[in-house]
Amino acid sequence: MDEHLAANRANWDDRAAAHAARDGLGYRVERYVADRDRISDVVAFDRERLGDIRGVRAVHLQCHIGTDTLSLGRLGARVTGLDFSSVAVAEARALVAESGDAGSVDFVVSDVDGATTVLGTGGFDLVYTGIGALCWLPSIERWAGVVAALLKPGGRLFLREGHPILWTMDETLDDDLHLRHPYFEQETPLSWDDASSYVATGRPLTATKTYEWNHGLGEIVTALLDRGLVLTMLVEHDSVPWEALPGQMTERPDGEFALAERAGVAPLSFTLQAEKPLR
């Protein structure tokens, strides 16, 4: 197994257990059990852009512990969540069994490159990818190929992601914005060693080594166009759903974080939609 993939999988196995803990921390998954109408803040942020998905056959790539996945199910879609962490998939299955969403949602274990092997091709009306996913993939061209292969003719990709400008910023420096990391995709990943996560957890992580790749916005769009998809939406946002730059952000009522003193000087996330032509 590739050393980068193995390290990242160990880290996400560790994160999944911490994020799914029923202790009021992590993803606070107990809220989805207590309130059958609750949807995640990430899905709620794009709900109007997402539109009516009742009856839609959807796949959620890199679904983690399934909070966004079950949210799509609660909006009426029939959803398969896919993740390379068997721990995350186990936690997702446990959550939907407890919350009553198992009838509309199921989960499979696979990395993105293997998605068509486990799910086949041309079977989905919607490919959904939530925020903080693409940076774990070494090749945006391979990802675009998987997306195009999964979609039915007339189907669409819906993506909300951290802006590649954000990924260039050094989050350890809190006196100003510092662009330190590559904007464009590189063969060699950035390596990190960090025992913390992006949400509060009851314990430090033990699998701390990770590897990430940035992908420029033009690279993402071009990869999709090269696979024959048609871009139908691209909206840049001034916020992200976690405190990406500690000490420089303010939290909004919807759970999004925006720059404080430097408000509006850089995009922090984006929503993209692309459709597979009928012919």
PAZAPA-4460 file (N, C-alpha, C; in steps of 0.05 Angstrom, whole numbers, plus 32768, in hexadecimal, padded with zeros to 4 digits):
% residues 279
    n_x    n_y    n_z   ca_x   ca_y   ca_z    c_x    c_y    c_z   seq   type   mol
   8011   7FE8   8000   8000   8000   8000   8012   8019   8000     1      M     A
   800A   802E   7FF1   8018   8047   7FF0   801B   8052   800D     2      D     A
   8033   805B   8014   8038   8065   802F   8027   807D   8036     3      E     A
   8022   808E   8023   8011   80A5   8028   7FF4   809D   802E     4      H     A
   7FEA   808B   801E   7FCF   8081   8022   7FCC   8073   803D     5      L     A
   7FE0   8063   8043   7FDF   8054   805C   7FE0   8066   8074     6      A     A
   7FF1   807B   8074   7FF2   808E   808A   7FD8   809D   808D     7      A     A
   7FCD   80A6   8076   7FB4   80B6   8077   7F9D   80A4   8081     8      N     A
   7F9C   808B   8078   7F87   8079   8081   7F89   8075   809F     9      R     A
   7FA1   8070   80AA   7FA4   806D   80C7   7F9B   8086   80D6    10      A     A
   7FA1   809D   80CB   7F99   80B6   80D8   7F7A   80B9   80D8    11      N     A
   7F6D   80B2   80C1   7F50   80B5   80C0   7F42   809F   80CF    12      W     A
   7F4E   8087   80D2   7F43   8073   80E4   7F42   807F   8100    13      D     A
   7F58   808B   8108   7F5A   8097   8123   7F47   80AE   8126    14      D     A
   7F45   80BF   8112   7F33   80D6   8114   7F16   80CD   8115    15      R     A
   7F0F   80B9   8105   7EF3   80AF   8104   7EE9   80A7   8120    16      A     A
   7EF9   8098   812E   7EF1   808F   8149   7EEE   80A7   815C    17      A     A
   7F00   80BB   8159   7EFE   80D3   816B   7EE7   80E4   8162    18      A     A
   7EE3   80E8   8149   7ECD   80F9   813F   7EB1   80EE   8145    19      H     A
   7EAF   80D4   8147   7E95   80C7   814B   7E8E   80C2   8168    20      A     A
   7EA0   80C9   817A   7E9B   80C4   8197   7E82   80D2   81A0    21      A     A
   7E73   80C4   81B1   7E5A   80D0   81BC   7E60   80DF   81D6    22      R     A
   7E71   80F3   81D4   7E79   8102   81EC   7E75   8120   81E9    23      D     A
   7E65   8128   81D5   7E60   8144   81D1   7E76   8153   81C2    24      G     A
   7E8B   8144   81BA   7EA1   8150   81AB   7EA1   8144   818F    25      L     A
   7EB7   8147   8181   7EB8   813D   8166   7EA3   8149   8154    26      G     A
   7E94   8137   8146   7E7F   8140   8134   7E64   8142   8143    27      Y     A
   7E64   813D   815D   7E4B   813F   816D   7E35   812F   8160    28      R     A
   7E3B   8116   815A   7E28   8106   814A   7E0E   8100   8158    29      V     A
   7E0F   8102   8173   7DF6   80FD   8182   7DDF   8110   8179    30      E     A
   7DE6   8127   816E   7DD1   8139   8165   7DC0   812D   814E    31      R     A
   7DCC   811D   813D   7DBE   8110   8127   7DAB   80FA   8131    32      Y     A
   7DB1   80EF   8147   7DA0   80DA   8153   7D89   80E8   8161    33      V     A
   7D8E   80FE   816F   7D79   810B   817F   7D66   811A   816D    34      A     A
   7D6F   8124   8156   7D5E   8134   8144   7D5E   8129   8128    35      D     A
   7D49   811C   8120   7D47   810F   8106   7D46   8122   80EF    36      R     A
   7D41   813C   80F5   7D40   8150   80E0   7D5B   815F   80DC    37      D     A
   7D6E   815A   80ED   7D87   8168   80EC   7D97   815F   80D3    38      R     A
   7DA2   8173   80C5   7DB6   816D   80B0   7DD0   817C   80B8    39      I     A
   7DE6   8173   80AD   7E00   817F   80B4   7E02   819C   80AA    40      S     A
   7E12   81AB   80B8   7E17   81C7   80AF   7E22   81C9   8093    41      D     A
   7E33   81B5   808C   7E3F   81B6   8071   7E2A   81B2   805C    42      V     A
   7E18   819F   805F   7E03   819B   804B   7DEF   81B3   804C    43      V     A
   7DE9   81BD   8064   7DD6   81D3   8066   7DE0   81EC   8058    44      A     A
   7DFB   81F0   8059   7E07   8208   804D   7E00   8209   802F    45      F     A
   7E00   81F2   8022   7DFB   81F1   8005   7DE0   81E7   7FFD    46      D     A
   7DCD   81E6   8010   7DB4   81D9   800B   7DA5   81E5   7FF3    47      R     A
   7DA4   8200   7FF1   7D96   820C   7FDA   7DA5   8206   7FC0    48      E     A
   7DBF   8207   7FC0   7DCE   8201   7FA8   7DCB   81E3   7FA0    49      R     A
   7DC9   81D2   7FB4   7DC6   81B6   7FAF   7DAC   81AF   7FA1    50      L     A
   7D97   81BE   7FA9   7D7D   81BA   7F9D   7D6E   81A1   7FA7    51      G     A
   7D59   819A   7F99   7D48   8183   7FA1   7D56   8169   7F9A    52      D     A
   7D5D   8159   7FAE   7D6B   813F   7FA8   7D59   8127   7FB0    53      I     A
   7D40   812B   7FB3   7D2E   8115   7FBA   7D2E   8100   7FA4    54      R     A
   7D34   80E7   7FAC   7D34   80D1   7F99   7D4E   80CE   7F89    55      G     A
   7D60   80E0   7F8D   7D7A   80E0   7F7E   7D8B   80C9   7F89    56      V     A
   7D99   80BB   7F77   7DAD   80A6   7F7F   7DC8   80B4   7F80    57      R     A
   7DD3   80B5   7F99   7DEB   80C5   7F9E   7E01   80B4   7FAA    58      A     A
   7E19   80BC   7FA5   7E31   80B1   7FB3   7E40   80C8   7FBF    59      V     A
   7E47   80C4   7FD8   7E57   80D8   7FE7   7E73   80CE   7FEA    60      H     A
   7E85   80D9   7FDB   7EA1   80D1   7FDB   7EAF   80DD   7FF4    61      L     A
   7EC0   80CD   8001   7ECF   80D5   8018   7EBC   80DE   802E    62      Q     A
   7EAA   80CC   8036   7E93   80D4   8047   7E99   80D5   8064    63      C     A
   7EB1   80CB   806D   7EB8   80CC   8089   7EA3   80BD   809A    64      H     A
   7E9A   80C8   80B0   7E88   80BA   80C2   7E6A   80BE   80BB    65      I     A
   7E65   80CA   80A4   7E4A   80C9   8098   7E36   80DE   80A0    66      G     A
   7E3F   80F4   80AD   7E2B   8109   80B5   7E21   8118   809D    67      T     A
   7E32   811E   8089   7E28   812A   8071   7E18   8116   8060    68      D     A
   7E20   80FD   8060   7E13   80E8   8051   7DF6   80E5   805B    69      T     A
   7DF2   80E2   8074   7DD7   80DF   807E   7DC7   80F8   807A    70      L     A
   7DD4   810F   807A   7DC6   8128   8074   7DBB   8128   8058    71      S     A
   7DCA   811E   8045   7DC0   811C   8029   7DA8   8109   8029    72      L     A
   7DAA   80F3   8038   7D94   80E1   803A   7D7B   80EE   8046    73      G     A
   7D7F   80FE   805A   7D68   810C   8066   7D5B   8120   8053    74      R     A
   7D6A   8129   803F   7D5E   813A   802A   7D51   812B   8014    75      L     A
   7D51   8110   8016   7D42   8100   8004   7D52   80EF   7FF0    76      G     A
   7D6D   80F2   7FF0   7D7D   80E2   7FDE   7D81   80C5   7FE9    77      A     A
   7D87   80B3   7FD7   7D90   8098   7FDE   7DAE   8098   7FDA    78      R     A
   7DBD   8096   7FF1   7DD9   809D   7FF1   7DEB   8085   7FF9    79      V     A
   7E01   8082   7FEA   7E16   8070   7FF2   7E2E   8081   7FFA    80      T     A
   7E37   807E   8013   7E50   808B   801B   7E68   8079   8017    81      G     A
   7E7D   8085   800E   7E96   8076   8008   7EAD   8082   8017    82      L     A
   7EBD   8072   8025   7ED4   807D   8033   7EE9   8067   8035    83      D     A
   7F03   8070   8035   7F18   805C   8036   7F1F   8052   8052    84      F     A
   7F12   805E   8066   7F16   8056   8082   7F00   8043   808A    85      S     A
   7F08   802A   8091   7EF4   8017   809A   7EE9   801F   80B5    86      S     A
   7EF8   802D   80C5   7EEE   8037   80DF   7ED9   804C   80DA    87      V     A
   7EDE   805E   80C8   7ECA   8073   80C2   7EB0   8067   80B7    88      A     A
   7EB2   8053   80A6   7E9A   8046   809B   7E8B   8037   80B1    89      V     A
   7E99   802A   80C3   7E8C   801D   80D9   7E7E   8031   80EB    90      A     A
   7E8A   8048   80F0   7E7D   805C   8100   7E65   8068   80F1    91      E     A
   7E67   806B   80D7   7E51   8076   80C8   7E39   8062   80C8    92      A     A
   7E3F   8049   80C5   7E2A   8035   80C6   7E1C   8034   80E2    93      R     A
   7E2C   8037   80F7   7E21   8037   8112   7E10   8050   8116    94      A     A
   7E19   8066   810B   7E09   807F   810F   7DEE   807D   8101    95      L     A
   7DED   8074   80E8   7DD3   8073   80DA   7DC1   805E   80E5    96      V     A
   7DCC   8049   80F0   7DBC   8035   80FD   7DAF   8040   8116    97      A     A
   7DBE   8050   8124   7DB4   805D   813D   7DA0   8074   8137    98      E     A
   7DA6   8082   8121   7D95   809A   811B   7D7C   8094   810B    99      S     A
   7D7B   807B   8100   7D64   8073   80F0   7D66   807A   80D3   100      G     A
   7D7E   807F   80C9   7D82   8087   80AD   7D8C   8070   809C   101      D     A
   7D8F   8058   80A6   7D9B   8042   8097   7D8B   803B   807E   102      A     A
   7D71   8042   807E   7D61   803B   8067   7D67   804B   804E   103      G     A
   7D73   8063   8051   7D79   8073   803A   7D97   8076   8035   104      S     A
   7DA7   806B   8046   7DC4   806F   8044   7DD2   8055   8048   105      V     A
   7DE7   804F   8038   7DF9   8039   803D   7E15   8042   8039   106      D     A
   7E28   8031   8040   7E45   8038   803F   7E56   8022   8034   107      F     A
   7E6C   8029   8026   7E7F   8016   801D   7E9B   8020   8023   108      V     A
   7EAD   800D   8026   7EC9   8014   802C   7ED9   8013   8012   109      V     A
   7EE5   8029   800A   7EF6   802A   7FF2   7F04   8045   7FF2   110      S     A
   7F1C   8046   7FE6   7F27   8060   7FE0   7F19   806A   7FC6   111      D     A
   7F1E   8084   7FC0   7F10   8090   7FA9   7F18   8082   7F8F   112      V     A
   7F32   807B   7F8C   7F3B   806E   7F73   7F2C   8054   7F6E   113      D     A
   7F23   8046   7F84   7F16   802D   7F80   7EF8   802F   7F80   114      G     A
   7EED   8047   7F7F   7ED0   804A   7F81   7EC0   803C   7F6B   115      A     A
   7ECA   803D   7F53   7EBB   8030   7F3D   7EBC   8011   7F3F   116      T     A
   7ED1   8007   7F4C   7ED3   7FEA   7F50   7EBD   7FE0   7F63   117      T     A
   7EB7   7FEF   7F78   7EA3   7FE6   7F8C   7E87   7FF0   7F85   118      V     A
   7E85   8006   7F75   7E6A   8012   7F70   7E62   8010   7F53   119      L     A
   7E74   8007   7F41   7E6D   8006   7F25   7E6F   8022   7F18   120      G     A
   7E67   8024   7EFF   7E68   803D   7EF0   7E4C   8045   7EE7   121      T     A
   7E48   805F   7EE4   7E30   806A   7ED9   7E17   8066   7EE9   122      G     A
   7E19   8063   7F04   7E02   805D   7F14   7DF7   8073   7F25   123      G     A
   7E02   808B   7F24   7DFB   809F   7F38   7DF2   80B9   7F2A   124      F     A
   7DDC   80C4   7F35   7DD2   80DE   7F2D   7DE3   80F5   7F39   125      D     A
   7DEF   80EF   7F50   7DFE   8104   7F5F   7E17   80F8   7F6B   126      L     A
   7E2D   8105   7F66   7E46   80FF   7F75   7E4A   8118   7F87   127      V     A
   7E4B   8113   7FA1   7E4E   8128   7FB5   7E69   8125   7FC3   128      Y     A
   7E77   813B   7FC6   7E90   813B   7FD5   7E90   8154   7FE7   129      T     A
   7E93   814F   8001   7E93   8164   8015   7EAE   8171   8019   130      G     A
   7EAF   8183   802C   7EC7   8194   802F   7EDD   8185   803D   131      I     A
   7EF6   818C   8035   7F0E   817F   8041   7F14   8164   8036   132      G     A
   7F0D   815E   801D   7F10   8143   8012   7F27   8142   7FFD   133      A     A
   7F27   8155   7FEA   7F39   8153   7FD3   7F56   8154   7FDB   134      L     A
   7F5D   8161   7FF1   7F79   8164   7FF9   7F86   814A   8001   135      C     A
   7F76   8135   8004   7F81   811A   800B   7F86   8109   7FF2   136      W     A
   7F81   8114   7FDA   7F84   8106   7FC1   7F9C   8110   7FB2   137      L     A
   7FAD   80FE   7FA8   7FC5   8108   7F9B   7FC1   8111   7F7E   138      P     A
   7FAB   8108   7F71   7FA7   810F   7F55   7F8A   8118   7F51   139      S     A
   7F87   8132   7F4A   7F6C   813C   7F44   7F62   8131   7F2A   140      I     A
   7F73   812A   7F17   7F6A   811F   7EFE   7F5E   8103   7F02   141      E     A
   7F6A   80F3   7F13   7F5E   80D8   7F19   7F43   80DB   7F27   142      R     A
   7F42   80EE   7F3A   7F28   80F3   7F48   7F13   80FB   7F34   143      W     A
   7F19   810D   7F21   7F05   8116   7F0E   7EFC   80FE   7EFC   144      A     A
   7F0E   80EC   7EF6   7F07   80D5   7EE7   7EF4   80C2   7EF5   145      G     A
   7EF8   80BF   7F10   7EE6   80AF   7F20   7ECA   80BC   7F21   146      V     A
   7EC9   80D6   7F25   7EB0   80E5   7F26   7EA0   80E1   7F0C   147      V     A
   7EAD   80E5   7EF6   7EA0   80E2   7EDC   7E96   80C6   7ED7   148      A     A
   7EA6   80B2   7EE0   7E9E   8096   7EDC   7E86   808E   7EED   149      A     A
   7E84   8099   7F05   7E6E   8092   7F17   7E54   809E   7F0E   150      L     A
   7E54   80B5   7F00   7E3C   80C3   7EF9   7E2D   80B7   7EE2   151      L     A
   7E12   80B7   7EE4   7E01   80B2   7ECD   7E03   80C9   7EBA   152      K     A
   7DFD   80C5   7EA0   7DF9   80DC   7E8F   7DE2   80EE   7E9A   153      P     A
   7DE7   8108   7E9C   7DD5   811A   7EA8   7DD9   811E   7EC6   154      G     A
   7DEA   810D   7ED2   7DF0   8110   7EEE   7E03   8127   7EF4   155      G     A
   7E07   812D   7F0D   7E18   8144   7F14   7E2A   813F   7F2C   156      R     A
   7E40   814C   7F2C   7E52   814E   7F43   7E4B   8167   7F53   157      L     A
   7E4A   8164   7F6E   7E46   817B   7F7F   7E5D   817A   7F94   158      F     A
   7E6D   818F   7F94   7E85   8190   7FA5   7E86   81AA   7FB4   159      L     A
   7E8A   81A8   7FCF   7E92   81BF   7FDF   7EAD   81B8   7FEB   160      R     A
   7EC0   81CA   7FE7   7EDB   81C4   7FEF   7EE9   81DD   7FF9   161      E     A
   7EFD   81D9   800A   7F0F   81EE   8012   7F1D   81FA   7FF9   162      G     A
   7F1F   8214   7FF8   7F2B   8221   7FE1   7F49   821B   7FE1   163      H     A
   7F54   8216   7FC9   7F71   8211   7FC9   7F82   8228   7FD3   164      P     A
   7F78   8240   7FD2   7F86   8256   7FDF   7F88   8252   7FFD   165      I     A
   7F73   8248   8009   7F74   8242   8026   7F8A   822E   802C   166      L     A
   7F8B   8219   801C   7F9F   8204   8021   7FBC   820E   801F   167      W     A
   7FC0   8224   8012   7FDC   822F   8010   7FE4   823E   8029   168      T     A
   7FD1   8244   803B   7FD6   8255   8052   7FE1   8245   8069   169      M     A
   7FF5   8250   8077   8001   8243   808E   7FF0   8249   80A7   170      D     A
   7FE2   8235   80B1   7FCF   8239   80C7   7FDD   823D   80E2   171      E     A
   7FF8   8237   80E2   8007   823A   80FC   800F   8257   8101   172      T     A
   800C   8268   80ED   8013   8285   80F0   7FFA   8295   80F2   173      L     A
   7FF5   82A1   8109   7FDB   82AF   810E   7FDD   82CD   810E   174      D     A
   7FF3   82D8   8105   7FF5   82F5   8105   7FEB   8301   80EB   175      D     A
   7FE8   82F1   80D6   7FDE   82FA   80BC   7FDB   82E1   80AA   176      D     A
   7FD2   82E6   8091   7FD0   82D0   807E   7FEB   82CC   8071   177      L     A
   7FF4   82B3   8071   800F   82AC   8066   800B   8295   8052   178      H     A
   8010   829B   8038   800F   8287   8024   802A   8279   8023   179      L     A
   802A   825F   802B   8043   8251   802E   8044   8237   801F   180      R     A
   802D   822B   8018   802C   8210   800D   8023   8212   7FF0   181      H     A
   8029   81FD   7FE0   8024   81FD   7FC3   8006   8200   7FBD   182      P     A
   8000   8211   7FAA   7FE4   8214   7FA0   7FDE   81FE   7F8C   183      Y     A
   7FF1   81F7   7F7B   7FED   81E3   7F66   7FF4   81C7   7F70   184      F     A
   7FE7   81B3   7F63   7FED   8198   7F6A   800A   8191   7F66   185      E     A
   8016   8184   7F7A   8031   817B   7F7A   8032   815D   7F7C   186      Q     A
   8047   8151   7F70   804A   8134   7F73   8050   812C   7F8F   187      E     A
   8061   813C   7F9C   8069   8137   7FB8   8056   8144   7FCB   188      T     A
   8049   8136   7FDD   8035   8142   7FEF   8042   8152   8005   189      P     A
   8032   8164   8011   803A   8170   802A   8036   815C   8041   190      L     A
   8049   815B   8053   8046   8148   8069   8041   8157   8083   191      S     A
   8031   814A   8095   802A   8157   80AE   802C   8142   80C4   192      W     A
   8030   814C   80DC   8031   813B   80F4   8023   814A   810A   193      D     A
   8009   8142   810F   7FF9   8152   8121   7FE5   8140   8130   194      D     A
   7FE5   8143   814A   7FD3   8132   815B   7FB8   813E   815F   195      A     A
   7FB2   8156   8154   7F98   8162   8157   7F87   815E   813E   196      S     A
   7F6E   8164   813F   7F5C   8162   8129   7F4F   817E   8125   197      S     A
   7F3E   8180   8110   7F31   819A   810A   7F18   819E   811A   198      Y     A
   7F0F   818A   812A   7EFA   818E   813E   7F05   8184   8159   199      V     A
   7EF8   818E   816E   7F01   8186   8189   7EFC   8168   818D   200      A     A
   7F0F   815A   8198   7F0C   813E   819F   7F15   8139   81BB   201      T     A
   7F0C   8122   81C6   7F12   811B   81E2   7F2D   8111   81E7   202      G     A
   7F3D   810D   81D2   7F58   8102   81D5   7F68   810B   81BD   203      R     A
   7F83   810B   81C0   7F94   8111   81A9   7F94   80FA   8195   204      P     A
   7F9A   80FF   817C   7F9D   80EA   8169   7FB7   80DB   816E   205      L     A
   7FB8   80C2   8167   7FD1   80B2   816A   7FDE   80AD   814F   206      T     A
   7FCE   80AB   813A   7FD9   80A9   811F   7FDB   80C5   8113   207      A     A
   7FF2   80D2   8117   7FF4   80EF   8113   7FFF   80F7   80F8   208      T     A
   800B   80E5   80E9   8018   80EC   80D0   8004   80EC   80B9   209      K     A
   8004   8102   80A9   7FF2   8104   8092   8000   8110   807B   210      T     A
   7FF5   810C   8063   7FFF   8117   804A   7FE8   8124   803A   211      Y     A
   7FED   813B   802F   7FD8   814A   8021   7FE3   8156   8007   212      E     A
   7FD0   815A   7FF4   7FD6   8166   7FDA   7FC2   817D   7FD5   213      W     A
   7FCC   8194   7FCC   7FBA   81A9   7FC4   7FB4   81A5   7FA6   214      N     A
   7F9D   81B0   7F9D   7F96   81B0   7F81   7F8A   81CC   7F7A   215      H     A
   7F96   81DA   7F67   7F8C   81F4   7F60   7F70   81F3   7F55   216      G     A
   7F62   8209   7F58   7F46   820A   7F4E   7F45   8204   7F30   217      L     A
   7F57   8210   7F21   7F58   820A   7F05   7F5E   81ED   7EFE   218      G     A
   7F6F   81E0   7F0E   7F74   81C4   7F0A   7F5B   81B3   7F0F   219      E     A
   7F4C   81BA   7F23   7F34   81AB   7F29   7F20   81AE   7F13   220      I     A
   7F1B   81C7   7F0A   7F08   81CC   7EF5   7F11   81BE   7EDB   221      V     A
   7F2A   81C1   7ED4   7F34   81B6   7EBB   7F32   8197   7EBB   222      T     A
   7F38   818B   7ED2   7F37   816E   7ED3   7F1A   8164   7ECE   223      A     A
   7F06   8173   7ED8   7EEA   816B   7ED3   7EE3   8170   7EB6   224      L     A
   7EEB   8186   7EAB   7EE6   818C   7E8E   7EF2   8178   7E7C   225      L     A
   7F0B   816F   7E83   7F19   815B   7E73   7F0A   8140   7E73   226      D     A
   7EFA   813B   7E87   7EEB   8123   7E89   7ECF   8126   7E7D   227      R     A
   7ECA   813C   7E70   7EB1   8140   7E62   7E9B   814C   7E72   228      G     A
   7EA0   8153   7E8B   7E8B   8160   7E9B   7E88   817D   7E94   229      L     A
   7E71   8188   7E9A   7E6B   81A4   7E93   7E68   81B3   7EAE   230      V     A
   7E77   81C8   7EB2   7E76   81D8   7ECA   7E5C   81E8   7ECA   231      L     A
   7E4C   81E6   7EDF   7E33   81F4   7EE1   7E31   8207   7EF9   232      T     A
   7E44   8205   7F0B   7E44   8217   7F23   7E60   8218   7F2E   233      M     A
   7E69   8230   7F35   7E82   8234   7F44   7E7E   824D   7F55   234      L     A
   7E7B   8249   7F6F   7E77   825F   7F82   7E8D   825E   7F97   235      V     A
   7E9B   8274   7F9A   7EB0   8276   7FAF   7EA4   8283   7FC8   236      E     A
   7EAD   827A   7FDF   7EA2   8283   7FF9   7EB8   828E   800A   237      H     A
   7EB0   82A0   801C   7EC3   82AD   802F   7EC4   829E   804A   238      D     A
   7EBB   8285   804B   7EBA   8277   8064   7EBF   8259   805F   239      S     A
   7EC5   824B   8076   7EC8   822E   8076   7EBB   8224   8090   240      V     A
   7EB3   820B   8091   7EA5   8201   80A9   7EB7   81F7   80C0   241      P     A
   7ECF   8201   80C2   7EE0   81FB   80D9   7EF4   8212   80DC   242      W     A
   7F00   8215   80F3   7F13   822B   80F7   7F2E   8224   80EB   243      E     A
   7F2F   8229   80D0   7F47   8221   80C1   7F5F   8231   80C8   244      A     A
   7F5C   8249   80D0   7F73   825B   80D7   7F6F   8265   80F4   245      L     A
   7F77   8255   8107   7F72   825C   8123   7F7D   8278   812A   246      P     A
   7F6D   8287   8139   7F75   82A1   8141   7F6F   82B7   812D   247      G     A
   7F65   82B0   8115   7F60   82C4   8101   7F43   82C3   80F6   248      Q     A
   7F32   82B3   8103   7F18   82AF   80F8   7F02   82B4   810D   249      M     A
   7EEA   82B9   8103   7ED3   82BD   8114   7EBD   82AA   810B   250      T     A
   7EAE   829E   811E   7E9A   828B   8118   7E7F   8299   8113   251      E     A
   7E71   8290   80FE   7E57   829B   80F7   7E41   8289   8103   252      R     A
   7E28   8293   8104   7E13   8284   8110   7E0E   8269   8102   253      P     A
   7E15   8266   80E9   7E10   824D   80DA   7E27   8239   80DE   254      D     A
   7E3A   823F   80EF   7E51   822D   80F4   7E68   8231   80E1   255      G     A
   7E66   8244   80CE   7E7C   824A   80BC   7E90   825D   80C9   256      E     A
   7EA9   825B   80C2   7EBE   826D   80CC   7EC8   827F   80B5   257      F     A
   7ECA   8299   80BA   7ED4   82AC   80A7   7EEB   82BB   80B3   258      A     A
   7EFC   82C7   80A2   7F12   82D8   80AB   7F07   82F0   80BB   259      L     A
   7F15   82F7   80CF   7F0D   830E   80E0   7F18   8328   80D5   260      A     A
   7F31   832E   80DB   7F3D   8348   80D2   7F41   8348   80B4   261      E     A
   7F46   8332   80A7   7F4B   8331   808A   7F32   8327   807B   262      R     A
   7F1B   832D   8085   7F02   8323   8079   7F00   832B   805C   263      A     A
   7EFA   8317   804B   7EF5   831B   802F   7F0E   831D   801D   264      G     A
   7F26   831A   8028   7F3D   831D   8017   7F45   8304   8008   265      V     A
   7F39   82ED   8010   7F40   82D4   8002   7F28   82C2   8003   266      A     A
   7F23   82B2   7FEE   7F0E   829D   7FF0   7F18   8287   8002   267      P     A
   7F06   827B   8011   7F0E   8266   8023   7F02   824A   801C   268      L     A
   7EEC   824A   800C   7EE1   8232   8002   7ED2   8237   7FE9   269      S     A
   7EC8   8222   7FDC   7EB9   8226   7FC3   7EA5   820F   7FC0   270      F     A
   7E90   8214   7FB1   7E7D   8200   7FAA   7E7D   81FD   7F8B   271      T     A
   7E80   81E5   7F81   7E81   81E0   7F65   7E6D   81CB   7F5D   272      L     A
   7E60   81CF   7F46   7E4F   81BA   7F3B   7E56   81B6   7F1E   273      Q     A
   7E57   819D   7F15   7E5C   8196   7EF9   7E4B   817F   7EF1   274      A     A
   7E41   8180   7ED9   7E2E   816C   7ECF   7E3A   815A   7EB9   275      E     A
   7E32   8141   7EB8   7E39   812F   7EA3   7E25   8131   7E8D   276      K     A
   7E2C   8138   7E74   7E18   813C   7E5F   7E09   8122   7E5A   277      P     A
   7DF0   8126   7E51   7DE0   810F   7E49   7DEB   8100   7E32   278      L     A
   7DF9   810E   7E21   7E06   8100   7E0A   7E23   8109   7E08   279      R     A
***
